[in-house]
Amino acid sequence: MQLRRPAWALIAVIATLLRPGVLHAEDALALPEWVLSAGIPLLYHDGEPAPAWSVTALAAMETLPRYAGDDVLRTRAFPLLDVRYKDLAFASAIEGLGVNLLHGRTCRAGVTLNFDPGRSPADAPRLRGTRRLPPSPDARAFVDYVIFPAVFRAELRHTLAGAPGWVMDAAAYAPVLATEQLTAFVGLSATVADHTWMNARFGLTPSQAAAAGLPAYEAPAGLRSAALAADLAWTPRGPWLLNLTVSAQRLGAAAGDSPLTVTRIEPALSLSLGYTF
């Protein structure tokens, strides 16, 4: 498939920005991690240099579960801003602060510092009596490897305070459509987490269970979820960008067996309109 550079540049900017979960920790995993950077590893595959600066402002809307495992969806809207310097560093309302330590034609790797806004028992009636997960910094390391046109991605992250724990994501995605104005990616991914992280979000101690009126549950380490997602970007004219991302995740046994889980299927949708300066 012949891919035009303008299309890749625009889809990379959009997909990087459209990371939902700005306001809620569980929403941060409602869409797969790879949509955070979809297209960026392919952006400079032809060896062309990155622009010195890139600034994009967007108005975004998302429809997501109130928390992981909930069967009630919530829709909200918010603004986003992303600033990038070459292919070296970025400051983003979505990705946080990051540096690309390796940025070659076939491999991209780096570290980021983001913010986990936490979770409150007031977010949904079923969470009554559960532990509050306070806001905390979130450190991440990632690597993307290109076997053109497919991209393979792995990310390891650690919540530094509040409800600490380790989470790892693995994904593979590729373009299924690429024209001057329209680009689409489809990808598969899986997320696993350690006992500390899983139990903080899906476990219930005896006292919490009594307060919530649910059975106690000790969430083990294991598969958090597996997902299928599609990301579609349309660039109708000049610097304007329109992006749609849809996904469906299925919670693994460790998360799905929790009394807090009402449904194992997590649908999600994100739509945004942006302008690149």
GUMARTI-66392 format. One record per residue: x, y, z of N, C-alpha, C in turn. Coordinates in steps of 0.05 Angstrom, whole numbers, padded with zeros to 5 digits, always signed. Layout:
# GUMARTI-66392
XYZXYZXYZ...
This chain:
# GUMARTI-66392
+00017-00024+00000+00000+00000+00000+00018+00025+00000+00013+00043-00019+00029+00067-00020+00017+00088-00002+00033+00098+00017+00023+00117+00037+00035+00144+00032+00017+00164+00031+00027+00192+00027+00034+00204+00054+00056+00218+00055+00066+00229+00080+00045+00248+00093+00031+00267+00078+00013+00284+00092-00009+00269+00107-00019+00248+00096-00039+00232+00111-00028+00221+00136-00003+00210+00135+00009+00199+00159+00014+00220+00180+00023+00244+00172+00028+00265+00191+00003+00273+00206-00019+00275+00192-00043+00284+00205-00055+00263+00223-00055+00237+00214-00066+00216+00231-00049+00213+00256-00023+00216+00254-00005+00213+00277-00012+00234+00298-00015+00259+00290-00022+00281+00308-00048+00275+00322-00069+00268+00307-00095+00263+00318-00095+00240+00337-00085+00217+00329-00085+00194+00346-00070+00198+00371-00049+00213+00370-00034+00218+00395-00050+00234+00415-00066+00253+00405-00082+00270+00423-00106+00256+00434-00118+00238+00419-00144+00228+00427-00142+00205+00447-00130+00210+00469-00128+00191+00490-00148+00199+00511-00170+00184+00514-00190+00191+00534-00180+00185+00562-00197+00192+00582-00189+00186+00609-00175+00209+00623-00178+00233+00612-00165+00256+00624-00176+00261+00652-00201+00254+00656-00214+00260+00682-00217+00236+00700-00212+00212+00690-00219+00189+00706-00199+00166+00701-00189+00154+00722-00168+00134+00719-00177+00110+00703-00201+00099+00710-00210+00075+00696-00215+00080+00666-00224+00104+00660-00229+00111+00632-00202+00111+00616-00180+00114+00630-00154+00114+00617-00148+00088+00603-00162+00066+00611-00158+00040+00598-00182+00032+00582-00202+00049+00579-00226+00042+00564-00221+00040+00534-00200+00054+00524-00190+00051+00497-00162+00039+00498-00155+00022+00480-00128+00009+00481-00106+00030+00479-00083+00023+00491-00060+00041+00492-00049+00049+00465-00051+00031+00445-00038+00037+00420-00051+00061+00405-00077+00067+00411-00089+00090+00397-00076+00116+00407-00062+00115+00430-00048+00139+00439-00027+00149+00420-00015+00130+00405+00007+00138+00387+00004+00126+00359-00020+00120+00352-00025+00107+00326-00013+00124+00303+00003+00111+00287+00014+00124+00263+00041+00138+00267+00048+00146+00292+00072+00161+00297+00097+00145+00289+00099+00119+00296+00123+00104+00287+00126+00102+00257+00104+00105+00242+00105+00104+00213+00110+00132+00201+00107+00153+00217+00108+00180+00207+00134+00186+00193+00156+00177+00204+00182+00184+00193+00196+00159+00182+00180+00139+00175+00191+00114+00164+00206+00119+00138+00198+00140+00123+00211+00146+00098+00237+00162+00101+00244+00168+00126+00269+00182+00132+00268+00212+00131+00244+00224+00126+00242+00253+00125+00243+00264+00153+00255+00288+00157+00258+00300+00184+00231+00309+00195+00229+00309+00221+00205+00319+00234+00205+00350+00234+00181+00363+00235+00181+00392+00237+00192+00401+00264+00203+00425+00265+00215+00435+00290+00194+00435+00313+00170+00447+00307+00149+00449+00327+00123+00440+00315+00106+00428+00331+00079+00420+00324+00060+00426+00347+00040+00443+00342+00020+00450+00363-00008+00444+00352-00023+00429+00367-00050+00421+00359-00070+00426+00382-00092+00438+00376-00114+00442+00395-00138+00428+00385-00152+00414+00403-00176+00398+00395-00199+00402+00415-00223+00398+00405-00247+00395+00422-00255+00365+00419-00256+00351+00441-00261+00322+00441-00286+00314+00456-00299+00292+00447-00321+00281+00461-00316+00251+00464-00323+00239+00487-00320+00211+00491-00344+00198+00504-00349+00173+00498-00370+00157+00511-00356+00132+00521-00356+00129+00548-00341+00108+00561-00356+00097+00585-00350+00073+00595-00361+00064+00620-00353+00082+00643-00370+00084+00664-00363+00101+00687-00339+00090+00701-00335+00064+00701-00311+00051+00711-00309+00024+00698-00286+00012+00700-00281-00014+00687-00300-00035+00697-00316-00047+00679-00335-00067+00687-00363-00057+00691-00367-00031+00689-00394-00020+00692-00410-00022+00666-00436-00024+00668-00453-00027+00644-00467+00000+00637-00460+00021+00651-00471+00048+00645-00449+00064+00631-00456+00076+00608-00438+00093+00593-00442+00122+00600-00420+00137+00599-00421+00166+00605-00409+00181+00582-00422+00203+00573-00411+00219+00551-00403+00247+00563-00380+00256+00554-00371+00282+00563-00353+00295+00542-00349+00321+00544-00333+00336+00524-00312+00352+00539-00289+00357+00526-00267+00372+00538-00247+00381+00517-00231+00401+00522-00210+00410+00504-00184+00395+00508-00168+00394+00488-00141+00381+00489-00121+00399+00476-00096+00397+00486-00074+00412+00473-00049+00394+00473-00034+00394+00451-00010+00378+00448+00012+00395+00435+00035+00395+00447+00059+00409+00436+00082+00390+00433+00095+00390+00409+00117+00371+00404+00141+00386+00392+00165+00377+00400+00189+00388+00389+00203+00366+00374+00204+00369+00347+00215+00349+00329+00204+00322+00336+00221+00301+00335+00213+00275+00344+00227+00268+00370+00232+00289+00386+00248+00286+00410+00233+00288+00436+00214+00308+00438+00201+00313+00464+00173+00322+00459+00156+00320+00479+00128+00329+00477+00117+00336+00504+00098+00354+00504+00082+00361+00528+00053+00360+00519+00038+00342+00531+00011+00336+00521-00008+00332+00544-00033+00342+00541-00054+00338+00561-00061+00308+00562-00053+00293+00542-00060+00265+00541-00036+00247+00548-00013+00250+00534+00010+00234+00539+00027+00243+00562+00023+00267+00571+00040+00278+00593+00066+00290+00582+00087+00289+00598+00113+00298+00590+00130+00274+00582+00142+00276+00558+00157+00253+00549+00181+00260+00532+00199+00240+00530+00223+00242+00513+00226+00217+00498+00231+00219+00472+00237+00196+00455+00268+00191+00456+00276+00170+00470+00304+00164+00473+00315+00152+00448+00298+00138+00433+00306+00125+00408+00285+00132+00387+00293+00142+00364+00274+00150+00343+00286+00145+00316+00286+00119+00308+00296+00112+00282+00274+00105+00263+00280+00095+00239+00260+00089+00219+00243+00066+00227+00254+00046+00241+00238+00022+00247+00233+00019+00277+00246+00035+00294+00242+00032+00323+00240+00059+00336+00222+00061+00355+00218+00085+00371+00214+00077+00400+00229+00089+00419+00227+00082+00447+00231+00107+00464+00218+00107+00487+00221+00131+00504+00208+00127+00531+00207+00149+00547+00196+00149+00573+00177+00173+00576+00156+00170+00592+00138+00191+00597+00130+00193+00627+00122+00216+00635+00111+00220+00662+00083+00232+00658+00063+00217+00667+00036+00225+00663+00022+00228+00691-00004+00232+00691-00019+00236+00715-00043+00218+00716-00046+00203+00737-00069+00186+00741-00088+00200+00760-00112+00208+00751-00130+00224+00768-00144+00208+00789-00142+00181+00789-00153+00166+00810-00182+00158+00806-00195+00148+00827-00223+00139+00826-00236+00144+00853-00261+00152+00852-00276+00158+00877-00299+00138+00880-00306+00131+00905-00330+00114+00909-00356+00127+00900-00355+00154+00896-00379+00168+00887-00383+00166+00857-00364+00154+00843-00366+00153+00813-00390+00135+00804-00398+00116+00820-00420+00098+00813-00430+00085+00838-00456+00079+00840-00468+00067+00864-00454+00041+00872-00445+00025+00853-00433-00001+00859-00406+00002+00872-00393+00026+00870-00367+00030+00882-00370+00040+00911-00394+00042+00921-00397+00051+00949-00383+00033+00968-00367+00044+00985-00352+00029+01004-00325+00020+00995-00318+00024+00969-00292+00016+00959-00271+00037+00966-00247+00030+00963-00224+00048+00970-00223+00071+00949-00218+00095+00959-00212+00117+00942-00184+00115+00931-00182+00117+00904-00155+00117+00891-00147+00145+00886-00129+00157+00902-00122+00185+00899-00106+00191+00874-00106+00215+00865-00089+00223+00842-00060+00217+00847-00045+00210+00826-00017+00204+00830-00002+00205+00803+00024+00209+00804+00040+00209+00779+00042+00180+00769+00046+00178+00743+00046+00153+00728+00071+00153+00710+00090+00136+00715+00114+00134+00698+00112+00111+00678+00121+00116+00653+00118+00097+00632+00143+00094+00615+00147+00071+00604+00168+00066+00584+00155+00050+00561+00162+00058+00537+00149+00045+00514+00169+00039+00492+00162+00021+00474+00177+00016+00450+00158+00008+00428+00163+00020+00404+00148+00013+00380+00167+00002+00359+00159-00020+00346+00176-00031+00325+00160-00035+00300+00171-00026+00278+00156-00026+00252+00166-00049+00235+00148-00066+00226+00152-00084+00204+00132-00076+00183+00140-00057+00166+00122-00042+00150+00102-00060+00134+00075-00053+00135+00064-00029+00148+00054-00034+00177+00059-00057+00188+00049-00063+00215+00067-00050+00236+00055-00044+00259+00070-00033+00282+00064-00051+00306+00086-00058+00321+00083-00074+00345+00092-00056+00368+00076-00056+00389+00081-00037+00411+00080-00051+00438+00098-00044+00456+00097-00053+00484+00101-00029+00502+00086-00029+00524+00089-00007+00543+00088-00018+00572+00105-00008+00589+00106-00016+00617+00102+00010+00633+00083+00009+00651+00078+00034+00668+00075+00026+00697+00080+00046+00714+00079+00042+00743+00067+00067+00756+00046+00062+00771+00034+00084+00787+00051+00088+00811+00061+00113+00815+00081+00118+00835+00070+00122+00863+00045+00129+00865+00033+00134+00892+00004+00126+00891-00011+00131+00912-00039+00125+00912-00044+00095+00913-00049+00083+00891-00053+00054+00888-00031+00043+00869-00006+00040+00879+00016+00032+00861+00012+00005+00849+00026+00000+00828+00025-00026+00814+00037-00024+00787+00042-00048+00774+00054-00049+00748+00033-00059+00728+00034-00046+00704+00016-00053+00682+00032-00055+00656+00027-00076+00640+00041-00078+00614+00020-00082+00592+00024-00068+00570+00007-00070+00547+00024-00081+00523+00012-00097+00507+00024-00106+00482+00003-00103+00460+00011-00093+00436-00008-00088+00415+00005-00091+00388-00012-00096+00368-00004-00097+00340-00026-00083+00324-00018-00065+00307-00038-00051+00290-00026-00045+00263-00044-00039+00244-00035-00033+00217-00056-00016+00202-00048-00001+00182-00068+00014+00166-00083-00005+00148-00109+00000+00146-00126-00014+00127-00136+00004+00105-00131+00030+00108-00139+00050+00088-00121+00074+00091-00110+00084+00068-00093+00107+00069-00095+00123+00043-00109+00146+00044-00111+00164+00022-00101+00191+00031-00102+00211+00013-00093+00238+00020-00110+00250+00043-00136+00243+00045-00153+00255+00065-00164+00236+00086-00162+00210+00081-00174+00190+00099-00154+00168+00106-00151+00162+00132-00133+00142+00141-00146+00126+00163-00143+00099+00162-00155+00082+00182-00136+00061+00192-00135+00056+00218-00119+00035+00230-00138+00016+00244-00130-00010+00245-00144-00030+00261-00122-00045+00277-00128-00051+00302-00108-00064+00319-00120-00081+00341-00103-00100+00350-00109-00117+00372-00090-00111+00395-00099-00115+00420-00082-00109+00443-00090-00126+00467-00072-00128+00486-00077-00141+00512-00063-00126+00534-00076-00126+00557-00065-00112+00580-00064-00131+00604-00040-00133+00617-00037-00149+00641-00027-00131+00664-00033-00140+00688-00025-00123+00711-00019-00141+00735-00003-00130+00754+00005-00146+00777-00018-00146+00798-00013-00161+00819-00034-00165+00840-00041-00138+00853-00021-00122+00859-00026-00096+00873-00045-00079+00857-00039-00076+00831-00055-00059+00814-00083-00070+00810-00085-00096+00804-00111-00109+00800-00129-00108+00825-00117-00114+00848-00133-00115+00872-00143-00088+00881-00127-00067+00875-00136-00040+00882-00160-00031+00867-00163-00042+00842-00185-00033+00825-00208-00053+00823-00202-00078+00827-00224-00099+00825-00229-00115+00850-00211-00112+00870-00214-00127+00895-00232-00114+00915-00242-00129+00934-00259-00119+00956-00250-00133+00982-00241-00117+01002-00235-00128+01028-00262-00135+01042-00261-00151+01063-00286-00157+01077-00301-00132+01087-00287-00112+01096-00301-00088+01106-00312-00072+01082-00298-00071+01060-00309-00057+01036-00333-00072+01025-00331-00099+01025-00353-00115+01015-00378-00111+01032-00374-00110+01058-00398-00106+01076-00411-00079+01070-00394-00058+01066-00405-00032+01061-00419-00030+01034-00409-00045+01014-00420-00045+00987-00443-00065+00984-00446-00084+01003-00466-00105+01000-00459-00125+00980-00433-00130+00976-00423-00149+00956-00404-00169+00970-00398-00191+00957-00379-00210+00969-00351-00200+00967-00334-00208+00986-00306-00201+00986-00292-00215+00962-00271-00202+00952-00257-00213+00929-00228-00204+00929-00210-00223+00925-00181-00217+00923-00174-00220+00893-00168-00198+00880-00162-00199+00851-00133-00207+00847-00128-00229+00832-00101-00237+00827-00088-00222+00804-00062-00225+00801-00048-00214+00777-00058-00230+00753-00058-00216+00730-00066-00230+00706-00076-00212+00684-00092-00223+00666-00102-00207+00643-00123-00188+00652-00118-00162+00648-00138-00142+00653-00159-00142+00631-00150-00142+00605-00169-00142+00583-00154-00147+00557-00170-00155+00537-00161-00157+00509-00180-00140+00492-00170-00128+00471-00186-00108+00457-00182-00109+00427-00203-00101+00413-00202-00095+00384-00211-00067+00380-00195-00051+00365-00202-00023+00361-00196-00014+00333-00210+00007+00325-00206+00020+00299-00204+00050+00302-00186+00062+00288-00182+00091+00289-00183+00103+00261-00201+00122+00257-00206+00134+00231-00202+00164+00232-00186+00174+00213-00180+00203+00213-00187+00214+00185-00199+00237+00185-00207+00251+00160-00195+00279+00162-00181+00287+00141-00169+00314+00139-00182+00328+00115-00205+00341+00119-00220+00352+00097-00206+00375+00083-00192+00392+00098-00178+00415+00085-00157+00426+00104-00135+00434+00093-00114+00448+00108-00107+00436+00135-00108+00452+00156-00099+00442+00182-00121+00429+00199-00146+00427+00188-00168+00416+00204-00166+00385+00205-00174+00374+00228-00172+00345+00232-00198+00335+00245-00208+00313+00235-00231+00300+00247-00224+00271+00252-00228+00261+00277-00220+00234+00284-00242+00219+00299-00245+00194+00292-00264+00176+00306-00249+00151+00314-00251+00143+00340-00240+00119+00350-00261+00102+00364-00263+00077+00357-00283+00059+00369-00268+00034+00378-00276+00022+00400-00264-00002+00410-00283-00019+00426-00276-00045+00429-00290-00063+00446-00270-00080+00461-00271-00079+00487-00252-00095+00504-00268-00116+00519-00255-00138+00524-00266-00159+00542-00248-00162+00566-00259-00159+00590-00244-00162+00614-00235-00191+00617-00210-00195+00627-00201-00222+00632-00213-00233+00658-00206-00257+00665-00218-00271+00687-00213-00256+00713-00189-00246+00717-00182-00233+00742-00199-00209+00747-00205-00194+00726-00222-00170+00728-00252-00177+00725-00258-00195+00707-00285-00202+00702-00299-00217+00725-00284-00231+00742-00296-00245+00764-00302-00227+00788-00293-00202+00787-00297-00184+00810-00327-00178+00814-00336-00177+00839-00364-00169+00844-00370-00140+00834-00349-00124+00830-00354-00097+00820-00361-00098+00790-00354-00119+00777-00359-00121+00748-00387-00129+00741-00401-00112+00726-00428-00118+00718-00428-00131+00690-00410-00122+00673-00407-00133+00646-00378-00136+00639-00370-00157+00625-00342-00160+00617-00335-00145+00592-00355-00136+00577-00351-00121+00552-00350-00091+00557-00329-00078+00548-00326-00049+00551-00326-00036+00523-00349-00025+00515-00348-00009+00490-00339+00019+00496-00327+00032+00476-00317+00059+00479-00317+00074+00452-00322+00100+00453-00322+00116+00429-00309+00143+00435-00293+00153+00417-00281+00180+00420-00283+00195+00393-00291+00220+00394-00294+00236+00370-00282+00264+00376-00266+00274+00357-00255+00301+00361-00251+00316+00335-00250+00342+00339-00245+00361+00317-00221+00378+00326-00200+00380+00309-00176+00394+00317-00165+00412+00296-00147+00429+00304-00133+00448+00286-00104+00448+00293-00087+00444+00273-00058+00443+00277-00046+00470+00267-00031+00483+00285-00019+00509+00279+00008+00505+00265
